[in-house]
Amino acid sequence: ISHVAASRVIQHLAATAPDVVFASVQLLPHKPAHPRRLSVAIQLVVLFGPAVKPIAQRVRDRVGRRAPPLTGAELTRIDIHISDITDPLL
C-alpha cells in the first residue's frame, strides 16, 4: 500500500473516533528509510467538553491497533496534536 493510501486510512480512523471533529495526518520521515515503517503526526480538532488527554490517547490506541492490519505498515511513532477545540452548538 502506498504511503498516501496509508495516510488516508489513518486519517479516517482518527477522524471517526469519538469526540473528534476533524483529523489531518502527516507522514514523518523515518530514519533510516524503510518502506513498511511509518511515523505519523495527527492534528485533531476535538469537541469542547470531554477531557483532551483521553481523546488523544483513544485516537493513538485506535490508530495503533487498527492501521497496521489495514495497511500492512508498522507504525513506529504516533504523535497527536490538538490544534483546536470546537463547540458543537456553534
ChimeraX attribute file (.defattr): number of C-alpha atoms within 10 A of each C-alpha:
attribute: neighborCount
match mode: 1-to-1
recipient: residues
	/A:1	11
	/A:2	11
	/A:3	15
	/A:4	11
	/A:5	11
	/A:6	20
	/A:7	20
	/A:8	15
	/A:9	19
	/A:10	26
	/A:11	21
	/A:12	17
	/A:13	18
	/A:14	27
	/A:15	22
	/A:16	13
	/A:17	18
	/A:18	12
	/A:19	20
	/A:20	20
	/A:21	18
	/A:22	18
	/A:23	22
	/A:24	17
	/A:25	21
	/A:26	16
	/A:27	15
	/A:28	13
	/A:29	12
	/A:30	14
	/A:31	9
	/A:32	7
	/A:33	9
	/A:34	10
	/A:35	12
	/A:36	14
	/A:37	18
	/A:38	22
	/A:39	17
	/A:40	19
	/A:41	15
	/A:42	24
	/A:43	21
	/A:44	25
	/A:45	18
	/A:46	26
	/A:47	19
	/A:48	15
	/A:49	11
	/A:50	10
	/A:51	11
	/A:52	14
	/A:53	10
	/A:54	10
	/A:55	20
	/A:56	23
	/A:57	12
	/A:58	15
	/A:59	24
	/A:60	18
	/A:61	13
	/A:62	15
	/A:63	21
	/A:64	18
	/A:65	12
	/A:66	13
	/A:67	20
	/A:68	18
	/A:69	10
	/A:70	12
	/A:71	17
	/A:72	12
	/A:73	18
	/A:74	16
	/A:75	16
	/A:76	11
	/A:77	15
	/A:78	18
	/A:79	14
	/A:80	20
	/A:81	14
	/A:82	16
	/A:83	12
	/A:84	13
	/A:85	15
	/A:86	13
	/A:87	10
	/A:88	10
	/A:89	5
	/A:90	4
